[in-house]
């Protein structure tokens, strides 16, 4: 009777481990591939740290004729005021509650929006290179006002999308009101985002790491591993011969 009971336990562990592992083949394979990509790729490159402003222009105080005091008086609720250069023209960048605006530091005029010409000049200052010493060239400029692509948060609209012809298909997103670089993307980053969705099994926004599907799969994986340990223990004499 004792031998029959032992065989039953072995059969149960073997059945549970075998079928659960067959069920987990696809998610484990996805976790392995996506996790390897995260480990092998340089995170600084993924985040686009190699794309930098080519130079920093010197600010000439003689170009400032609209005083800072007038800016504070005009925008008393401003959260921050900084002086910046946009296509060789000085502006006050004023951060308000829900947006930022530019005011000409010479005339005091409000800049209604960044033109395509200005956006192209700004984007050309962000230089990035492939392994070959070939400068990436700007190939298109698109104004996005209503619908944001999946890789851009809607709160940044309106923006200029500036696309380059480098091997990674880099895109820079410039604020259409201030010309600031709000985010950047390239194909390796886009692949990283896609793999992240697959890795955490959130196929919608790719942000809910505590989703039910991932939790359930993880619990099933733990059960399968424990069943494997039990199976190994039950068959230890066979394996250690």
C-alpha positions in Angstrom: 0.0 0.0 0.0 2.9 2.3 0.8 4.4 1.7 -2.7 1.1 2.5 -4.4 0.8 5.8 -2.5 4.3 6.8 -3.6 3.6 6.1 -7.2 0.5 8.2 -7.0 2.5 11.1 -5.7 5.1 10.8 -8.3 2.5 10.6 -11.1 0.7 13.7 -9.7 3.9 15.8 -9.6 4.9 14.7 -13.0 1.5 15.4 -14.5 1.3 18.9 -12.9 4.9 19.9 -13.9 4.6 18.6 -17.5 1.3 20.2 -18.4 2.0 23.5 -16.6 5.3 23.8 -18.4 3.7 23.2 -21.7 1.2 25.9 -20.8 4.1 28.3 -19.9 6.2 27.7 -23.0 5.1 30.8 -24.8 5.2 33.3 -21.9 8.6 32.0 -20.7 9.9 32.2 -24.2 8.7 35.9 -24.4 10.2 36.7 -21.0 13.5 35.2 -22.1 13.7 37.1 -25.4 12.5 40.5 -24.0 14.6 40.2 -20.8 17.7 39.5 -22.9 17.0 42.7 -25.0 16.7 44.8 -21.8 20.0 43.4 -20.5 22.0 43.5 -23.7 21.0 47.0 -24.9 22.7 50.1 -23.3 20.0 52.0 -21.5 21.6 55.4 -22.2 21.4 54.6 -25.9 17.8 53.5 -25.6 16.9 56.8 -23.9 18.6 58.7 -26.7 21.4 60.2 -24.6 23.6 60.2 -27.7 21.3 62.8 -29.3 22.5 66.1 -27.8 22.4 69.8 -28.6 25.3 70.5 -30.9 26.3 73.8 -29.3 25.2 76.2 -26.6 24.8 79.7 -27.9 26.1 82.6 -25.9 23.4 85.0 -24.7 24.2 88.7 -25.6 22.7 91.0 -22.9 22.7 93.9 -25.4 19.7 92.1 -27.1 17.6 92.4 -24.0 15.4 95.5 -24.1 12.3 94.2 -22.4 13.1 94.2 -18.7 12.5 91.2 -16.4 10.4 93.4 -14.1 7.9 94.0 -16.9 7.6 90.2 -17.4 6.9 89.6 -13.8 4.3 92.4 -13.7 2.7 91.1 -16.9 2.6 87.5 -15.7 2.3 87.6 -11.9 1.3 83.9 -11.7 4.3 82.7 -13.6 5.9 79.7 -11.9 9.3 80.1 -13.6 10.9 82.5 -16.1 14.1 81.7 -18.0 16.0 83.4 -20.7 16.6 81.3 -23.8 17.7 81.6 -27.4 15.4 80.3 -30.2 17.0 80.5 -33.7 19.3 83.3 -32.6 16.5 85.4 -31.0 16.3 85.8 -27.3 13.0 85.0 -25.5 11.7 84.7 -22.0 10.3 81.2 -21.5 7.5 81.6 -19.0 6.0 78.6 -17.3 2.4 79.0 -16.3 0.0 76.5 -14.6 -1.0 74.6 -17.8 1.5 75.7 -20.4 4.6 77.6 -21.3 4.9 80.6 -23.6 7.7 82.7 -25.2 7.9 86.4 -25.0 10.4 88.3 -27.1 13.2 89.7 -24.9 13.7 92.7 -27.3 10.1 93.7 -28.1 8.0 92.0 -25.4 5.8 90.4 -28.1 4.3 87.0 -27.5 5.4 84.4 -29.9 2.2 82.7 -31.1 3.9 79.4 -32.2 7.0 77.9 -33.5 7.1 77.9 -37.3 8.3 75.0 -39.4 11.4 76.9 -40.4 12.2 77.6 -36.7 11.5 73.9 -35.8 13.9 72.7 -38.5 16.6 75.0 -37.3 16.1 73.9 -33.7 16.1 70.2 -34.7 19.2 70.6 -36.8 21.1 71.5 -33.6 20.4 68.1 -32.1 23.1 66.0 -33.8 23.4 62.2 -33.6 25.5 59.8 -35.5 25.5 56.1 -36.4 28.6 53.9 -36.1 29.8 55.6 -39.4 30.7 59.3 -39.3 27.7 60.3 -41.3 25.5 63.1 -39.9 21.8 62.3 -39.7 19.7 64.5 -41.9 16.2 65.9 -41.2 13.8 64.4 -43.8 10.4 65.6 -42.6 8.6 68.0 -40.2 5.0 67.3 -39.1 2.8 69.5 -36.9 0.7 67.4 -34.5 -2.1 69.3 -32.9 -5.0 67.0 -32.1 -4.0 63.3 -32.1 -0.8 62.2 -30.4 1.0 59.0 -31.6 1.3 56.1 -29.0 4.9 57.1 -28.2 3.9 60.7 -27.2 1.8 61.8 -24.2 -1.2 63.9 -25.3 -0.3 66.6 -22.8 2.6 67.7 -24.9 0.4 68.7 -27.9 0.8 70.7 -30.1 4.3 69.5 -31.2 6.5 69.4 -34.2 7.6 65.8 -35.1 11.0 66.0 -36.7 12.1 62.8 -38.5 15.7 61.9 -39.4 17.1 59.5 -41.9 19.5 57.7 -39.5 19.4 53.9 -39.3 17.3 54.0 -36.1 14.6 56.3 -37.7 15.0 58.9 -34.9 12.1 61.3 -34.2 12.4 64.5 -32.1 9.2 66.0 -30.7 9.5 69.8 -30.2 6.9 71.9 -28.4 5.1 74.0 -30.9 4.8 76.8 -28.4 8.3 77.0 -26.9 10.5 74.9 -29.2 11.6 72.7 -26.3 12.5 69.1 -26.9 9.7 67.3 -25.0 10.8 63.7 -25.9 12.7 61.7 -28.5 12.2 58.2 -30.0 14.0 55.8 -32.3 13.3 52.3 -33.5 15.4 50.7 -30.7 13.4 52.6 -28.1 10.2 51.7 -29.9 11.2 48.0 -29.8 12.1 48.4 -26.1 8.6 49.8 -25.4 7.0 46.9 -27.4 9.1 44.3 -25.5 8.2 45.9 -22.2 4.5 45.5 -23.0 5.1 41.8 -23.8 7.3 41.3 -20.7 4.8 42.6 -18.2 1.9 41.2 -20.2 0.0 44.5 -20.4 -0.9 44.7 -24.1 -2.8 48.0 -23.7 -0.7 50.8 -22.4 2.2 48.8 -21.2 2.2 50.5 -17.8 0.2 48.2 -15.4 2.9 45.9 -14.0 0.4 44.6 -11.4 -2.1 43.3 -14.0 -4.1 40.1 -13.4 -2.6 38.2 -16.4 1.0 38.7 -15.2 0.1 37.8 -11.6 -1.7 34.7 -12.7 1.1 33.6 -15.0 3.7 34.2 -12.3 1.7 32.1 -9.8 1.3 29.3 -12.3 5.1 29.4 -13.0 5.8 29.1 -9.2 3.5 26.1 -9.0 5.2 24.5 -12.0 8.7 25.1 -10.5 7.6 23.7 -7.1 6.2 20.6 -8.9 9.5 20.2 -10.6 11.4 20.3 -7.3 9.1 17.7 -5.9 9.5 15.6 -9.0 13.3 15.9 -8.7 13.2 14.9 -5.0 11.0 11.9 -5.8 13.4 10.8 -8.5 16.6 11.8 -6.8 17.9 8.2 -6.6 17.5 7.7 -10.3 19.2 11.0 -11.1 22.1 10.4 -8.7 23.0 6.9 -9.8 
